[in-house]
Amino acid sequence: MLAHDADLELFKDNFKRFMQEHIAPDYEQWERAGIMPRSVWKKLGENGFLCVDLPEQYGGYGVPTHYSLMLVEESARAGYGALSTAISCHSEIAAPYVLHIGTEQQKQYWLPKMVTGEVVGAIGMTEPGAGSDLQAIRTTAILQENHYVLNGSKTFISNGQHADLVVLAVKTDPQARAKGVSLLLLDTHLDGFKKGTNLDKIGLHSQDTSELFFDNVKVPKDQLLGQAGQGFNYLMQELPRERTAIAATALGAIRGALDVTTQYVQERQAFGQKIGQFQNTRFVLAQAKIDELATAAFYNQNVELYMQGKLDVETAAALKSFSTDMQMKVADQLLQLFGGYGYMTEYPISRFFVDARIQRIYGGTNEIMKEIVARGMIGR
């Protein structure tokens, strides 16, 4: 085992202990309440589990990206899909935008607070009339002297209730399509900003998801992220990491579903024998294991490419589509082995099933992922 692998295993063990102590006792209650308390972010930050791959000058550990992605994967494996998605939005999506595109002043202001959990990050792309088609967004930010005047709304925003910082896709030139899109760093404490109600979802219940509203919000000009009109290019640049993080959740969930099912079939009996002795059970488990191995191989390849700066949009889209389709398939087939108990919320397999469904939608629907792959093959 390489030295850095030993370090990663130690870090993973520490995170598992953290979840056992700080997440496990209350997670069921949070799921019923439909939201995790803000204190979870503070505990994550205090224990060093946020934005860990950021450079040390901004408060991170400066470790390789797979340390950060491991936290996303392991929280999903433990059955905490909502926590996995929350950490992913904060550490794998919002923070890298600031790190890669932001000015030094922006980085110094926002990133250390994201490491400690003082600031919770989110990304605001989706609107009521614009999902995967990002060019169709209608939220506007019009430059007036030393600030942008922001108007519009976003929906389905993960971490929306707790967010202090939203990396926001806006139209700074409403007449243009892709070339009119810019990114703003929105401080959610500004006047004119309003969070809607916490949305009620079929899965990821404790992962807060919100509508956001902007009514003449004055965003300082220095909170433009990168250059005006380049937002669409920045999104294309950063989306491969987001989609790799979604795959980390998928892989973790596949492994977690296998964990609970393997244990169950060795305990549950039917017709005088353990159900793990039936050939159908063994074949379903074996196929799920094969699917997990294939997903892991594809995922690990993507992570290596990302860390080498070689991960392209098409490959990341292919991974996102493949891994989340596999997650849904495996959760469905393993739930069947539980019979009626699989439909009961007290059994963790039921949560693996409902939490899986959104994975094929957010981050760009899997239909759009296939379109991206096809464009890379034969053009538009």
C-alpha positions as CSV (number, residue, x, y, z in Angstrom):
1,M,0.0,0.0,0.0
2,L,1.4,3.4,-1.0
3,A,1.9,6.0,1.8
4,H,-0.8,8.2,0.4
5,D,-3.2,5.3,0.3
6,A,-2.6,4.6,4.0
7,D,-3.3,8.2,4.7
8,L,-6.5,8.0,2.7
9,E,-7.6,5.0,4.7
10,L,-6.9,6.7,8.0
11,F,-8.9,9.8,6.8
12,K,-11.7,7.5,5.7
13,D,-11.8,5.8,9.1
14,N,-11.9,9.1,10.9
15,F,-14.9,10.2,8.7
16,K,-16.7,6.9,9.4
17,R,-16.3,7.5,13.1
18,F,-17.5,11.1,12.7
19,M,-20.7,9.9,10.9
20,Q,-21.3,7.3,13.6
21,E,-21.0,9.9,16.3
22,H,-22.6,13.0,14.8
23,I,-24.8,11.7,11.9
24,A,-26.2,8.3,12.8
25,P,-28.0,9.2,16.0
26,D,-30.1,11.9,14.4
27,Y,-30.3,11.1,10.7
28,E,-33.8,9.5,10.8
29,Q,-35.2,12.5,12.6
30,W,-33.6,14.9,10.0
31,E,-35.2,12.8,7.3
32,R,-38.6,13.1,8.9
33,A,-38.1,16.9,9.4
34,G,-37.0,17.3,5.8
35,I,-33.8,19.2,6.7
36,M,-30.5,18.8,8.5
37,P,-29.7,21.4,11.1
38,R,-27.2,24.1,10.3
39,S,-25.0,22.8,13.1
40,V,-24.0,19.8,10.9
41,W,-22.0,22.2,8.7
42,K,-20.2,23.6,11.7
43,K,-19.3,20.0,12.9
44,L,-18.1,19.0,9.4
45,G,-15.9,22.1,9.3
46,E,-14.6,21.7,12.9
47,N,-13.6,18.1,12.1
48,G,-11.9,19.0,8.8
49,F,-14.3,17.4,6.3
50,L,-15.1,20.3,4.1
51,C,-13.2,21.4,1.0
52,V,-10.2,19.3,2.0
53,D,-8.4,19.6,-1.4
54,L,-8.3,23.4,-1.3
55,P,-4.7,24.8,-1.0
56,E,-3.5,25.3,2.5
57,Q,-3.4,29.1,2.0
58,Y,-7.2,29.0,1.9
59,G,-7.6,26.7,4.9
60,G,-7.7,23.3,3.1
61,Y,-5.3,20.4,3.4
62,G,-4.0,20.6,-0.1
63,V,-4.6,16.9,-0.6
64,P,-5.5,15.2,-3.9
65,T,-9.0,15.5,-5.1
66,H,-9.9,11.9,-4.4
67,Y,-9.7,12.6,-0.6
68,S,-12.5,15.1,-1.1
69,L,-14.6,12.8,-3.3
70,M,-14.1,10.0,-0.8
71,L,-16.3,11.9,1.7
72,V,-19.1,12.1,-0.9
73,E,-18.8,8.4,-1.6
74,E,-18.6,7.2,2.0
75,S,-21.5,9.3,3.2
76,A,-23.6,7.8,0.4
77,R,-22.4,4.3,1.2
78,A,-23.4,4.8,4.8
79,G,-27.0,5.5,3.6
80,Y,-26.8,9.2,4.1
81,G,-27.6,10.3,0.5
82,A,-28.8,13.7,1.6
83,L,-25.4,14.4,3.4
84,S,-23.5,13.1,0.4
85,T,-25.3,15.5,-1.9
86,A,-25.0,18.4,0.6
87,I,-21.2,17.9,0.9
88,S,-20.9,17.5,-2.9
89,C,-22.7,20.8,-3.7
90,H,-20.5,22.6,-1.2
91,S,-17.0,21.1,-1.7
92,E,-17.1,19.6,-5.2
93,I,-19.2,22.2,-7.0
94,A,-19.3,25.7,-5.3
95,A,-15.8,25.8,-3.9
96,P,-14.0,24.8,-7.1
97,Y,-15.7,27.6,-9.0
98,V,-14.3,30.2,-6.6
99,L,-10.9,28.5,-6.6
100,H,-10.5,28.2,-10.3
101,I,-12.2,31.4,-11.6
102,G,-12.2,33.8,-8.6
103,T,-9.9,36.7,-8.0
104,E,-7.4,36.4,-5.1
105,Q,-9.7,38.7,-3.1
106,Q,-12.7,36.5,-3.7
107,K,-10.8,33.4,-2.8
108,Q,-9.4,34.9,0.4
109,Y,-12.9,36.1,1.5
110,W,-15.0,33.0,0.7
111,L,-12.9,29.9,0.7
112,P,-11.6,29.8,4.4
113,K,-15.2,30.3,5.6
114,M,-16.3,27.4,3.4
115,V,-13.6,25.2,4.9
116,T,-14.8,26.0,8.5
117,G,-18.5,25.6,7.6
118,E,-19.2,29.3,8.5
119,V,-20.3,29.7,4.9
120,V,-22.4,27.1,3.2
121,G,-22.1,27.0,-0.6
122,A,-24.6,26.3,-3.3
123,I,-24.9,26.7,-7.1
124,G,-27.8,28.4,-8.8
125,M,-28.4,27.3,-12.3
126,T,-31.9,25.7,-12.7
127,E,-34.9,28.0,-13.1
128,P,-38.6,27.2,-13.4
129,G,-38.3,27.4,-17.2
130,A,-34.7,26.3,-17.7
131,G,-33.2,23.1,-16.5
132,S,-30.6,21.3,-18.6
133,D,-31.0,24.1,-21.2
134,L,-28.8,26.6,-19.4
135,Q,-28.9,29.1,-22.3
136,A,-32.6,29.6,-21.6
137,I,-32.1,31.2,-18.1
138,R,-34.0,34.4,-17.5
139,T,-32.5,35.7,-14.3
140,T,-30.8,39.0,-15.1
141,A,-28.0,41.0,-13.5
142,I,-27.7,44.4,-15.1
143,L,-24.6,46.5,-14.4
144,Q,-25.3,49.9,-12.9
145,E,-22.3,51.9,-11.8
146,N,-20.5,49.8,-9.1
147,H,-23.1,47.0,-8.7
148,Y,-25.3,44.5,-10.6
149,V,-29.0,44.7,-10.1
150,L,-30.2,41.2,-9.9
151,N,-33.8,40.0,-10.7
152,G,-35.4,36.6,-11.2
153,S,-35.6,33.3,-9.5
154,K,-34.0,29.8,-9.3
155,T,-35.5,26.5,-8.2
156,F,-34.4,23.1,-7.0
157,I,-31.3,24.6,-5.4
158,S,-29.5,22.1,-3.2
159,N,-28.3,23.6,0.1
160,G,-30.6,26.5,-0.7
161,Q,-32.0,26.9,2.8
162,H,-28.7,27.0,4.5
163,A,-26.7,28.7,1.7
164,D,-24.6,31.8,2.5
165,L,-23.0,31.9,-0.9
166,V,-24.6,31.0,-4.2
167,V,-22.5,30.7,-7.4
168,L,-25.2,32.1,-9.6
169,A,-25.7,31.8,-13.4
170,V,-27.3,35.0,-14.7
171,K,-27.9,36.9,-17.9
172,T,-25.8,40.1,-17.9
173,D,-26.8,40.5,-21.6
174,P,-30.5,39.5,-21.8
175,Q,-30.5,39.7,-25.6
176,A,-27.7,37.2,-26.1
177,R,-28.0,33.4,-25.5
178,A,-24.9,31.6,-24.3
179,K,-22.7,34.7,-24.7
180,G,-25.0,36.6,-22.3
181,V,-24.4,34.3,-19.4
182,S,-22.2,35.3,-16.5
183,L,-21.5,34.1,-13.0
184,L,-22.0,36.0,-9.8
185,L,-21.0,35.2,-6.2
186,L,-24.2,36.0,-4.4
187,D,-24.1,36.7,-0.6
188,T,-27.5,35.5,0.5
189,H,-27.6,38.1,3.3
190,L,-28.1,41.0,0.8
191,D,-31.3,43.0,0.7
192,G,-33.8,41.8,-1.8
193,F,-32.8,38.2,-1.6
194,K,-35.4,35.7,-0.4
195,K,-35.4,32.0,0.2
196,G,-38.6,30.1,-0.7
197,T,-39.9,27.2,1.3
198,N,-37.9,24.0,1.7
199,L,-39.2,21.8,-1.1
200,D,-40.8,18.4,-0.3
201,K,-39.1,15.6,-2.4
202,I,-39.6,11.9,-2.8
203,G,-36.0,11.2,-1.7
204,L,-33.0,13.0,-0.2
205,H,-35.5,14.3,2.4
206,S,-33.1,16.0,4.7
207,Q,-31.1,17.6,1.9
208,D,-32.5,21.1,1.9
209,T,-33.7,22.1,-1.6
210,S,-35.2,25.6,-2.2
211,E,-36.5,28.2,-4.6
212,L,-34.5,31.4,-4.5
213,F,-35.9,34.8,-5.4
214,F,-34.1,38.0,-6.4
215,D,-35.9,41.4,-6.2
216,N,-33.5,44.2,-7.3
217,V,-30.6,42.7,-5.3
218,K,-27.6,44.9,-5.5
219,V,-24.6,42.7,-5.9
220,P,-21.2,44.5,-5.8
221,K,-19.4,44.6,-9.1
222,D,-16.4,42.9,-7.6
223,Q,-18.5,39.8,-7.0
224,L,-18.6,39.0,-10.7
225,L,-16.9,35.6,-11.1
226,G,-14.4,35.7,-13.9
227,Q,-15.3,37.7,-17.0
228,A,-18.8,38.9,-18.1
229,G,-20.3,36.8,-20.9
230,Q,-18.0,33.9,-20.1
231,G,-20.3,32.1,-17.7
232,F,-21.3,29.4,-20.1
233,N,-17.7,28.5,-20.8
234,Y,-17.0,28.4,-17.1
235,L,-19.9,26.1,-16.5
236,M,-18.6,23.7,-19.2
237,Q,-15.2,23.9,-17.6
238,E,-16.4,23.0,-14.1
239,L,-19.3,20.6,-14.9
240,P,-17.0,17.6,-15.3
241,R,-16.1,17.7,-11.6
242,E,-19.7,18.1,-10.6
243,R,-20.6,15.0,-12.7
244,T,-17.7,13.0,-11.3
245,A,-19.0,13.9,-7.8
246,I,-22.4,12.7,-8.7
247,A,-20.8,9.4,-9.8
248,A,-19.0,9.3,-6.4
249,T,-22.5,9.3,-4.8
250,A,-23.7,6.7,-7.2
251,L,-20.7,4.4,-6.5
252,G,-21.0,4.8,-2.7
253,A,-24.8,4.1,-2.9
254,I,-24.2,1.0,-4.9
255,R,-21.7,-0.3,-2.4
256,G,-24.0,0.6,0.5
257,A,-27.0,-1.1,-1.0
258,L,-24.8,-4.2,-1.5
259,D,-23.6,-4.0,2.1
260,V,-27.1,-4.0,3.6
261,T,-28.5,-6.6,1.1
262,T,-25.6,-9.1,1.6
263,Q,-26.2,-9.0,5.3
264,Y,-30.0,-9.4,5.0
265,V,-30.0,-12.4,2.7
266,Q,-27.7,-14.2,5.1
267,E,-30.2,-13.7,8.0
268,R,-33.6,-13.9,6.4
269,Q,-35.2,-17.3,5.8
270,A,-37.8,-18.6,3.5
271,F,-39.0,-22.1,2.7
272,G,-36.7,-23.5,5.3
273,Q,-33.4,-21.9,4.2
274,K,-31.7,-18.6,4.1
275,I,-32.7,-16.6,1.0
276,G,-29.0,-16.2,0.2
277,Q,-29.0,-19.9,-0.7
278,F,-31.5,-19.5,-3.6
279,Q,-29.8,-19.3,-7.0
280,N,-31.8,-16.2,-8.0
281,T,-30.6,-14.3,-4.9
282,R,-27.0,-15.3,-5.7
283,F,-27.3,-14.3,-9.3
284,V,-28.8,-10.9,-8.4
285,L,-26.1,-10.3,-5.9
286,A,-23.4,-11.4,-8.3
287,Q,-24.7,-9.1,-11.0
288,A,-24.8,-6.2,-8.6
289,K,-21.2,-6.8,-7.6
290,I,-20.2,-7.0,-11.3
291,D,-22.0,-3.7,-11.9
292,E,-20.2,-2.1,-8.9
293,L,-16.8,-3.2,-10.2
294,A,-17.6,-1.8,-13.6
295,T,-18.8,1.5,-12.1
296,A,-15.7,1.7,-9.9
297,A,-13.3,1.2,-12.7
298,F,-15.0,3.9,-14.9
299,Y,-15.1,6.2,-11.9
300,N,-11.5,5.7,-10.8
301,Q,-10.4,6.4,-14.4
302,N,-12.3,9.7,-14.4
303,V,-10.9,10.8,-11.1
304,E,-7.3,10.1,-12.4
305,L,-8.1,12.1,-15.6
306,Y,-9.5,15.0,-13.6
307,M,-6.4,15.2,-11.3
308,Q,-4.2,15.2,-14.5
309,G,-6.3,18.0,-16.0
310,K,-7.4,15.7,-18.8
311,L,-11.0,15.0,-18.1
312,D,-13.2,16.2,-21.0
313,V,-16.9,17.0,-21.0
314,E,-17.9,13.9,-23.0
315,T,-16.2,11.4,-20.7
316,A,-17.6,13.0,-17.6
317,A,-21.0,13.0,-19.1
318,A,-20.7,9.3,-20.0
319,L,-19.6,8.5,-16.4
320,K,-22.5,10.5,-14.9
321,S,-25.0,8.7,-17.2
322,F,-23.6,5.2,-16.7
323,S,-23.0,5.4,-12.9
324,T,-26.4,6.8,-12.1
325,D,-28.3,4.4,-14.3
326,M,-26.4,1.6,-12.6
327,Q,-27.2,3.0,-9.2
328,M,-30.9,3.0,-10.0
329,K,-30.8,-0.5,-11.5
330,V,-28.9,-2.0,-8.6
331,A,-31.1,-0.3,-5.9
332,D,-34.2,-1.6,-7.6
333,Q,-33.0,-5.2,-8.1
334,L,-31.6,-5.4,-4.5
335,L,-34.7,-4.0,-3.0
336,Q,-36.6,-6.9,-4.6
337,L,-34.7,-9.4,-2.5
338,F,-36.2,-7.8,0.6
339,G,-39.7,-8.6,-0.5
340,G,-42.3,-6.4,1.3
341,Y,-39.8,-5.3,3.8
342,G,-37.9,-3.4,1.0
343,Y,-40.9,-1.1,0.7
344,M,-40.8,-0.2,4.4
345,T,-38.9,3.0,5.2
346,E,-37.4,1.4,8.3
347,Y,-35.2,-0.7,6.0
348,P,-32.2,1.2,4.6
349,I,-32.6,-0.3,1.2
350,S,-35.8,1.7,0.7
351,R,-33.8,4.9,1.1
352,F,-31.1,3.8,-1.3
353,F,-34.0,3.3,-3.8
354,V,-35.7,6.6,-3.5
355,D,-32.5,8.6,-3.1
356,A,-31.2,7.1,-6.4
357,R,-33.9,8.6,-8.6
358,I,-32.8,12.2,-8.6
359,Q,-29.3,11.2,-9.6
360,R,-30.4,10.6,-13.2
361,I,-31.9,14.1,-13.3
362,Y,-29.7,16.8,-11.6
363,G,-26.3,17.8,-12.9
364,G,-27.8,17.5,-16.4
365,T,-30.4,14.8,-17.2
366,N,-29.0,11.5,-18.5
367,E,-30.7,12.2,-21.8
368,I,-28.6,15.4,-22.1
369,M,-25.5,13.4,-21.1
370,K,-26.1,11.0,-24.0
371,E,-26.5,14.0,-26.3
372,I,-23.2,15.4,-25.1
373,V,-21.5,12.1,-25.8
374,A,-23.1,11.9,-29.3
375,R,-21.9,15.4,-30.1
376,G,-18.4,14.4,-29.3
377,M,-18.8,11.5,-31.8
378,I,-20.6,13.0,-34.7
379,G,-21.2,16.7,-34.0
380,R,-24.5,18.4,-33.7
